[in-house]
């Protein structure tokens, strides 16, 4: 079962103002945390999509260097 309401911004605002202060604080905290979560997901996605990538030759060079470093370590 689904209930759908058509409420505009000002009606929501009027309803929020009728809430007790404690509930307004809870609502504020909930909304802020949801906004922060959405922003962090978007920024992480942006970071991943815009991150530099290595070419195959760069990966090969890195692998060879790691092998060399691992062999040259004094154990």
C-alpha positions in Angstrom: 0.0 0.0 0.0 1.3 3.4 -0.9 0.3 6.8 0.3 1.3 9.8 -1.7 0.8 13.4 -0.6 1.2 16.5 -2.7 2.6 19.0 -0.2 4.5 22.1 -1.2 7.5 23.6 0.6 5.5 26.1 2.6 3.0 23.5 3.9 5.9 21.4 5.1 7.5 24.4 6.7 4.2 25.2 8.5 4.0 21.6 9.8 7.6 21.6 11.0 7.0 24.8 12.9 4.2 23.0 14.8 6.6 20.4 16.1 8.0 20.6 19.6 11.6 21.9 19.8 13.0 18.4 20.6 11.5 17.0 17.4 12.8 20.0 15.3 16.3 19.3 16.6 16.0 15.6 15.7 14.7 16.5 12.3 17.6 19.0 11.8 20.2 16.4 12.8 18.6 13.8 10.6 18.5 16.1 7.6 22.1 17.3 8.1 23.4 13.8 8.4 21.6 12.7 5.2 22.9 15.7 3.4 26.5 15.0 4.6 26.1 11.4 3.5 24.9 12.4 0.1 27.7 14.9 -0.4 30.4 12.4 0.8 29.1 9.8 -1.7 29.1 12.3 -4.5 32.6 13.6 -3.6 34.0 10.0 -3.4 32.4 9.2 -6.7 33.9 12.3 -8.2 37.3 11.5 -6.8 37.2 8.0 -8.2 36.0 9.1 -11.7 38.6 11.9 -11.9 41.5 9.9 -10.4 44.5 9.5 -12.6 45.1 6.0 -14.1 48.2 4.1 -14.9 49.1 2.8 -18.3 50.3 -0.8 -18.7 53.9 0.3 -19.0 53.7 2.3 -15.8 52.2 -0.7 -14.0 55.0 -2.9 -15.3 57.6 -0.3 -14.2 56.1 -0.2 -10.8 56.0 -4.0 -10.5 59.7 -4.2 -11.5 60.7 -1.6 -9.0 58.7 -3.3 -6.2 60.5 -6.6 -7.0 63.9 -4.9 -7.0 63.1 -3.2 -3.7 61.9 -6.4 -2.1 65.1 -8.3 -3.2 67.4 -5.5 -2.0 66.0 -5.3 1.5 68.2 -6.6 4.2 66.2 -9.2 6.1 
